[in-house]
Amino acid sequence: MKTNKSYSKRLKITKNGKILARKPGFNHFNAKQSRKSQLAGKRSQDFIIKNKPKSHLLPYN
């Protein structure tokens, strides 16, 4: 089965197998936001994904 490369590049797998993703909505138009809000958008958050789509969207380890 092929891996969806465009999607897998947006995710990061940690050493313990957690999946991290950036928060949505922080790519542009950030000038009007406060600095606190801008920096909060840089932090990653846990990304919960079920096993069936996980095998399709992430590269095989």
SEFIZA-3560 file (N, C-alpha, C; in Angstrom, 3 decimals):
REM SEFIZA-3560
<numar><xx>0.837</xx><yy>-1.172</yy><zz>0.000</zz><atom>N</atom></numar>
<numar><xx>0.000</xx><yy>0.000</yy><zz>0.000</zz><atom>CA</atom></numar>
<numar><xx>0.887</xx><yy>1.242</yy><zz>0.000</zz><atom>C</atom></numar>
<numar><xx>0.525</xx><yy>2.213</yy><zz>-0.792</zz><atom>N</atom></numar>
<numar><xx>1.312</xx><yy>3.447</yy><zz>-0.863</zz><atom>CA</atom></numar>
<numar><xx>1.042</xx><yy>4.335</yy><zz>0.346</zz><atom>C</atom></numar>
<numar><xx>2.064</xx><yy>5.060</yy><zz>0.760</zz><atom>N</atom></numar>
<numar><xx>1.930</xx><yy>6.042</yy><zz>1.826</zz><atom>CA</atom></numar>
<numar><xx>1.535</xx><yy>7.369</yy><zz>1.217</zz><atom>C</atom></numar>
<numar><xx>0.633</xx><yy>8.061</yy><zz>1.875</zz><atom>N</atom></numar>
<numar><xx>0.254</xx><yy>9.396</yy><zz>1.438</zz><atom>CA</atom></numar>
<numar><xx>1.354</xx><yy>10.354</yy><zz>1.887</zz><atom>C</atom></numar>
<numar><xx>2.297</xx><yy>10.676</yy><zz>0.986</zz><atom>N</atom></numar>
<numar><xx>3.502</xx><yy>11.435</yy><zz>1.346</zz><atom>CA</atom></numar>
<numar><xx>3.179</xx><yy>12.860</yy><zz>1.789</zz><atom>C</atom></numar>
<numar><xx>2.224</xx><yy>13.518</yy><zz>1.138</zz><atom>N</atom></numar>
<numar><xx>1.924</xx><yy>14.900</yy><zz>1.502</zz><atom>CA</atom></numar>
<numar><xx>1.393</xx><yy>14.978</yy><zz>2.930</zz><atom>C</atom></numar>
<numar><xx>0.660</xx><yy>13.972</yy><zz>3.327</zz><atom>N</atom></numar>
<numar><xx>0.107</xx><yy>13.957</yy><zz>4.681</zz><atom>CA</atom></numar>
<numar><xx>1.155</xx><yy>13.553</yy><zz>5.701</zz><atom>C</atom></numar>
<numar><xx>1.989</xx><yy>12.577</yy><zz>5.349</zz><atom>N</atom></numar>
<numar><xx>2.985</xx><yy>12.088</yy><zz>6.300</zz><atom>CA</atom></numar>
<numar><xx>4.041</xx><yy>13.141</yy><zz>6.610</zz><atom>C</atom></numar>
<numar><xx>4.270</xx><yy>14.087</yy><zz>5.695</zz><atom>N</atom></numar>
<numar><xx>5.253</xx><yy>15.139</yy><zz>5.946</zz><atom>CA</atom></numar>
<numar><xx>4.766</xx><yy>16.151</yy><zz>6.981</zz><atom>C</atom></numar>
<numar><xx>3.468</xx><yy>16.199</yy><zz>7.214</zz><atom>N</atom></numar>
<numar><xx>2.913</xx><yy>17.137</yy><zz>8.190</zz><atom>CA</atom></numar>
<numar><xx>2.941</xx><yy>16.590</yy><zz>9.606</zz><atom>C</atom></numar>
<numar><xx>3.239</xx><yy>15.315</yy><zz>9.753</zz><atom>N</atom></numar>
<numar><xx>3.217</xx><yy>14.679</yy><zz>11.060</zz><atom>CA</atom></numar>
<numar><xx>4.617</xx><yy>14.297</yy><zz>11.496</zz><atom>C</atom></numar>
<numar><xx>4.808</xx><yy>14.210</yy><zz>12.800</zz><atom>N</atom></numar>
<numar><xx>6.092</xx><yy>13.789</yy><zz>13.344</zz><atom>CA</atom></numar>
<numar><xx>5.821</xx><yy>12.680</yy><zz>14.346</zz><atom>C</atom></numar>
<numar><xx>6.575</xx><yy>11.599</yy><zz>14.255</zz><atom>N</atom></numar>
<numar><xx>6.420</xx><yy>10.491</yy><zz>15.175</zz><atom>CA</atom></numar>
<numar><xx>7.532</xx><yy>10.569</yy><zz>16.213</zz><atom>C</atom></numar>
<numar><xx>7.161</xx><yy>10.565</yy><zz>17.482</zz><atom>N</atom></numar>
<numar><xx>8.146</xx><yy>10.644</yy><zz>18.558</zz><atom>CA</atom></numar>
<numar><xx>8.742</xx><yy>9.267</yy><zz>18.817</zz><atom>C</atom></numar>
<numar><xx>9.720</xx><yy>9.236</yy><zz>19.691</zz><atom>N</atom></numar>
<numar><xx>10.403</xx><yy>7.997</yy><zz>20.026</zz><atom>CA</atom></numar>
<numar><xx>9.440</xx><yy>6.958</yy><zz>20.605</zz><atom>C</atom></numar>
<numar><xx>8.475</xx><yy>7.407</yy><zz>21.386</zz><atom>N</atom></numar>
<numar><xx>7.536</xx><yy>6.495</yy><zz>22.024</zz><atom>CA</atom></numar>
<numar><xx>6.317</xx><yy>6.189</yy><zz>21.161</zz><atom>C</atom></numar>
<numar><xx>6.272</xx><yy>6.709</yy><zz>19.942</zz><atom>N</atom></numar>
<numar><xx>5.184</xx><yy>6.387</yy><zz>19.033</zz><atom>CA</atom></numar>
<numar><xx>4.038</xx><yy>7.374</yy><zz>19.019</zz><atom>C</atom></numar>
<numar><xx>4.161</xx><yy>8.488</yy><zz>19.756</zz><atom>N</atom></numar>
<numar><xx>3.117</xx><yy>9.507</yy><zz>19.694</zz><atom>CA</atom></numar>
<numar><xx>3.209</xx><yy>10.224</yy><zz>18.353</zz><atom>C</atom></numar>
<numar><xx>2.089</xx><yy>10.740</yy><zz>17.900</zz><atom>N</atom></numar>
<numar><xx>2.057</xx><yy>11.486</yy><zz>16.652</zz><atom>CA</atom></numar>
<numar><xx>1.782</xx><yy>12.944</yy><zz>16.986</zz><atom>C</atom></numar>
<numar><xx>2.637</xx><yy>13.846</yy><zz>16.498</zz><atom>N</atom></numar>
<numar><xx>2.479</xx><yy>15.270</yy><zz>16.741</zz><atom>CA</atom></numar>
<numar><xx>2.166</xx><yy>15.967</yy><zz>15.431</zz><atom>C</atom></numar>
<numar><xx>1.309</xx><yy>16.977</yy><zz>15.506</zz><atom>N</atom></numar>
<numar><xx>0.958</xx><yy>17.767</yy><zz>14.335</zz><atom>CA</atom></numar>
<numar><xx>0.842</xx><yy>19.223</yy><zz>14.757</zz><atom>C</atom></numar>
<numar><xx>1.066</xx><yy>20.123</yy><zz>13.817</zz><atom>N</atom></numar>
<numar><xx>0.914</xx><yy>21.545</yy><zz>14.108</zz><atom>CA</atom></numar>
<numar><xx>-0.555</xx><yy>21.892</yy><zz>14.227</zz><atom>C</atom></numar>
<numar><xx>-0.832</xx><yy>22.922</yy><zz>14.989</zz><atom>N</atom></numar>
<numar><xx>-2.210</xx><yy>23.384</yy><zz>15.119</zz><atom>CA</atom></numar>
<numar><xx>-2.641</xx><yy>24.011</yy><zz>13.800</zz><atom>C</atom></numar>
<numar><xx>-3.886</xx><yy>23.819</yy><zz>13.402</zz><atom>N</atom></numar>
<numar><xx>-4.345</xx><yy>24.393</yy><zz>12.139</zz><atom>CA</atom></numar>
<numar><xx>-4.579</xx><yy>25.894</yy><zz>12.249</zz><atom>C</atom></numar>
<numar><xx>-4.459</xx><yy>26.590</yy><zz>11.140</zz><atom>N</atom></numar>
<numar><xx>-4.804</xx><yy>28.002</yy><zz>11.087</zz><atom>CA</atom></numar>
<numar><xx>-3.696</xx><yy>28.960</yy><zz>11.454</zz><atom>C</atom></numar>
<numar><xx>-2.428</xx><yy>28.544</yy><zz>11.392</zz><atom>N</atom></numar>
<numar><xx>-1.335</xx><yy>29.436</yy><zz>11.772</zz><atom>CA</atom></numar>
<numar><xx>-0.303</xx><yy>29.586</yy><zz>10.661</zz><atom>C</atom></numar>
<numar><xx>-0.708</xx><yy>29.418</yy><zz>9.409</zz><atom>N</atom></numar>
<numar><xx>0.247</xx><yy>29.517</yy><zz>8.308</zz><atom>CA</atom></numar>
<numar><xx>0.476</xx><yy>30.958</yy><zz>7.854</zz><atom>C</atom></numar>
<numar><xx>-0.578</xx><yy>31.742</yy><zz>7.830</zz><atom>N</atom></numar>
<numar><xx>-0.423</xx><yy>33.139</yy><zz>7.419</zz><atom>CA</atom></numar>
<numar><xx>-1.525</xx><yy>33.956</yy><zz>8.071</zz><atom>C</atom></numar>
<numar><xx>-1.495</xx><yy>35.280</yy><zz>7.866</zz><atom>N</atom></numar>
<numar><xx>-2.412</xx><yy>36.227</yy><zz>8.518</zz><atom>CA</atom></numar>
<numar><xx>-2.207</xx><yy>36.244</yy><zz>10.033</zz><atom>C</atom></numar>
<numar><xx>-0.957</xx><yy>36.165</yy><zz>10.466</zz><atom>N</atom></numar>
<numar><xx>-0.667</xx><yy>36.165</yy><zz>11.897</zz><atom>CA</atom></numar>
<numar><xx>-0.312</xx><yy>37.549</yy><zz>12.431</zz><atom>C</atom></numar>
<numar><xx>-0.223</xx><yy>38.544</yy><zz>11.571</zz><atom>N</atom></numar>
<numar><xx>0.206</xx><yy>39.871</yy><zz>12.006</zz><atom>CA</atom></numar>
<numar><xx>-0.786</xx><yy>40.505</yy><zz>12.983</zz><atom>C</atom></numar>
<numar><xx>-2.055</xx><yy>40.177</yy><zz>12.854</zz><atom>N</atom></numar>
<numar><xx>-3.073</xx><yy>40.769</yy><zz>13.724</zz><atom>CA</atom></numar>
<numar><xx>-3.151</xx><yy>40.063</yy><zz>15.077</zz><atom>C</atom></numar>
<numar><xx>-2.544</xx><yy>38.909</yy><zz>15.187</zz><atom>N</atom></numar>
<numar><xx>-2.600</xx><yy>38.153</yy><zz>16.439</zz><atom>CA</atom></numar>
<numar><xx>-1.580</xx><yy>38.691</yy><zz>17.428</zz><atom>C</atom></numar>
<numar><xx>-1.868</xx><yy>38.446</yy><zz>18.710</zz><atom>N</atom></numar>
<numar><xx>-0.907</xx><yy>38.827</yy><zz>19.728</zz><atom>CA</atom></numar>
<numar><xx>0.299</xx><yy>37.892</yy><zz>19.632</zz><atom>C</atom></numar>
<numar><xx>1.414</xx><yy>38.322</yy><zz>20.222</zz><atom>N</atom></numar>
<numar><xx>2.635</xx><yy>37.502</yy><zz>20.168</zz><atom>CA</atom></numar>
<numar><xx>2.414</xx><yy>36.168</yy><zz>20.892</zz><atom>C</atom></numar>
<numar><xx>1.671</xx><yy>36.215</yy><zz>21.967</zz><atom>N</atom></numar>
<numar><xx>1.380</xx><yy>35.004</yy><zz>22.737</zz><atom>CA</atom></numar>
<numar><xx>0.620</xx><yy>33.988</yy><zz>21.861</zz><atom>C</atom></numar>
<numar><xx>-0.319</xx><yy>34.494</yy><zz>21.096</zz><atom>N</atom></numar>
<numar><xx>-1.103</xx><yy>33.622</yy><zz>20.218</zz><atom>CA</atom></numar>
<numar><xx>-0.253</xx><yy>33.076</yy><zz>19.070</zz><atom>C</atom></numar>
<numar><xx>0.649</xx><yy>33.893</yy><zz>18.547</zz><atom>N</atom></numar>
<numar><xx>1.526</xx><yy>33.448</yy><zz>17.459</zz><atom>CA</atom></numar>
<numar><xx>2.427</xx><yy>32.310</yy><zz>17.925</zz><atom>C</atom></numar>
<numar><xx>2.997</xx><yy>32.456</yy><zz>19.111</zz><atom>N</atom></numar>
<numar><xx>3.896</xx><yy>31.434</yy><zz>19.624</zz><atom>CA</atom></numar>
<numar><xx>3.146</xx><yy>30.162</yy><zz>20.006</zz><atom>C</atom></numar>
<numar><xx>1.900</xx><yy>30.302</yy><zz>20.418</zz><atom>N</atom></numar>
<numar><xx>1.095</xx><yy>29.124</yy><zz>20.743</zz><atom>CA</atom></numar>
<numar><xx>0.829</xx><yy>28.297</yy><zz>19.494</zz><atom>C</atom></numar>
<numar><xx>0.782</xx><yy>28.937</yy><zz>18.345</zz><atom>N</atom></numar>
<numar><xx>0.551</xx><yy>28.216</yy><zz>17.098</zz><atom>CA</atom></numar>
<numar><xx>1.744</xx><yy>27.413</yy><zz>16.637</zz><atom>C</atom></numar>
<numar><xx>2.933</xx><yy>27.742</yy><zz>17.124</zz><atom>N</atom></numar>
<numar><xx>4.130</xx><yy>26.998</yy><zz>16.733</zz><atom>CA</atom></numar>
<numar><xx>4.245</xx><yy>25.670</yy><zz>17.460</zz><atom>C</atom></numar>
<numar><xx>3.617</xx><yy>25.571</yy><zz>18.643</zz><atom>N</atom></numar>
<numar><xx>3.698</xx><yy>24.348</yy><zz>19.422</zz><atom>CA</atom></numar>
<numar><xx>2.877</xx><yy>23.240</yy><zz>18.777</zz><atom>C</atom></numar>
<numar><xx>3.386</xx><yy>22.051</yy><zz>18.841</zz><atom>N</atom></numar>
<numar><xx>2.672</xx><yy>20.904</yy><zz>18.296</zz><atom>CA</atom></numar>
<numar><xx>1.695</xx><yy>20.367</yy><zz>19.321</zz><atom>C</atom></numar>
<numar><xx>0.696</xx><yy>19.655</yy><zz>18.833</zz><atom>N</atom></numar>
<numar><xx>-0.256</xx><yy>19.020</yy><zz>19.723</zz><atom>CA</atom></numar>
<numar><xx>-0.389</xx><yy>17.554</yy><zz>19.352</zz><atom>C</atom></numar>
<numar><xx>-0.842</xx><yy>16.754</yy><zz>20.311</zz><atom>N</atom></numar>
<numar><xx>-1.029</xx><yy>15.333</yy><zz>20.045</zz><atom>CA</atom></numar>
<numar><xx>-2.081</xx><yy>15.159</yy><zz>18.964</zz><atom>C</atom></numar>
<numar><xx>-1.838</xx><yy>14.222</yy><zz>18.091</zz><atom>N</atom></numar>
<numar><xx>-2.726</xx><yy>13.959</yy><zz>16.974</zz><atom>CA</atom></numar>
<numar><xx>-3.229</xx><yy>12.536</yy><zz>17.138</zz><atom>C</atom></numar>
<numar><xx>-4.513</xx><yy>12.395</yy><zz>17.417</zz><atom>N</atom></numar>
<numar><xx>-5.081</xx><yy>11.074</yy><zz>17.656</zz><atom>CA</atom></numar>
<numar><xx>-5.577</xx><yy>10.516</yy><zz>16.327</zz><atom>C</atom></numar>
<numar><xx>-5.109</xx><yy>9.329</yy><zz>16.008</zz><atom>N</atom></numar>
<numar><xx>-5.476</xx><yy>8.708</yy><zz>14.742</zz><atom>CA</atom></numar>
<numar><xx>-5.688</xx><yy>7.213</yy><zz>14.986</zz><atom>C</atom></numar>
<numar><xx>-6.715</xx><yy>6.674</yy><zz>14.380</zz><atom>N</atom></numar>
<numar><xx>-7.025</xx><yy>5.257</yy><zz>14.568</zz><atom>CA</atom></numar>
<numar><xx>-6.059</xx><yy>4.404</yy><zz>13.754</zz><atom>C</atom></numar>
<numar><xx>-5.977</xx><yy>3.119</yy><zz>14.063</zz><atom>N</atom></numar>
<numar><xx>-4.992</xx><yy>2.245</yy><zz>13.432</zz><atom>CA</atom></numar>
<numar><xx>-5.206</xx><yy>2.047</yy><zz>11.941</zz><atom>C</atom></numar>
<numar><xx>-6.451</xx><yy>1.955</yy><zz>11.493</zz><atom>N</atom></numar>
<numar><xx>-6.689</xx><yy>1.709</yy><zz>10.069</zz><atom>CA</atom></numar>
<numar><xx>-6.154</xx><yy>2.851</yy><zz>9.209</zz><atom>C</atom></numar>
<numar><xx>-6.536</xx><yy>4.115</yy><zz>9.470</zz><atom>N</atom></numar>
<numar><xx>-5.959</xx><yy>5.188</yy><zz>8.654</zz><atom>CA</atom></numar>
<numar><xx>-4.480</xx><yy>5.407</yy><zz>8.926</zz><atom>C</atom></numar>
<numar><xx>-4.016</xx><yy>5.057</yy><zz>10.125</zz><atom>N</atom></numar>
<numar><xx>-2.608</xx><yy>5.258</yy><zz>10.465</zz><atom>CA</atom></numar>
<numar><xx>-1.711</xx><yy>4.481</yy><zz>9.504</zz><atom>C</atom></numar>
<numar><xx>-2.072</xx><yy>3.258</yy><zz>9.199</zz><atom>N</atom></numar>
<numar><xx>-1.248</xx><yy>2.449</yy><zz>8.313</zz><atom>CA</atom></numar>
<numar><xx>-1.245</xx><yy>2.999</yy><zz>6.890</zz><atom>C</atom></numar>
<numar><xx>-2.308</xx><yy>3.662</yy><zz>6.509</zz><atom>N</atom></numar>
<numar><xx>-2.398</xx><yy>4.197</yy><zz>5.150</zz><atom>CA</atom></numar>
<numar><xx>-1.667</xx><yy>5.527</yy><zz>5.008</zz><atom>C</atom></numar>
<numar><xx>-1.681</xx><yy>6.331</yy><zz>6.074</zz><atom>N</atom></numar>
<numar><xx>-1.177</xx><yy>7.700</yy><zz>5.976</zz><atom>CA</atom></numar>
<numar><xx>0.281</xx><yy>7.844</yy><zz>6.402</zz><atom>C</atom></numar>
<numar><xx>0.796</xx><yy>6.905</yy><zz>7.178</zz><atom>N</atom></numar>
<numar><xx>2.161</xx><yy>7.036</yy><zz>7.679</zz><atom>CA</atom></numar>
<numar><xx>3.067</xx><yy>5.994</yy><zz>7.054</zz><atom>C</atom></numar>
<numar><xx>4.345</xx><yy>6.320</yy><zz>6.892</zz><atom>N</atom></numar>
<numar><xx>5.259</xx><yy>5.344</yy><zz>6.333</zz><atom>CA</atom></numar>
<numar><xx>5.452</xx><yy>4.146</yy><zz>7.258</zz><atom>C</atom></numar>
<numar><xx>5.744</xx><yy>3.048</yy><zz>6.677</zz><atom>N</atom></numar>
<numar><xx>5.935</xx><yy>1.811</yy><zz>7.434</zz><atom>CA</atom></numar>
<numar><xx>7.218</xx><yy>1.897</yy><zz>8.246</zz><atom>C</atom></numar>
<numar><xx>7.166</xx><yy>1.501</yy><zz>9.512</zz><atom>N</atom></numar>
<numar><xx>8.355</xx><yy>1.536</yy><zz>10.384</zz><atom>CA</atom></numar>
<numar><xx>8.872</xx><yy>0.149</yy><zz>10.583</zz><atom>C</atom></numar>
//
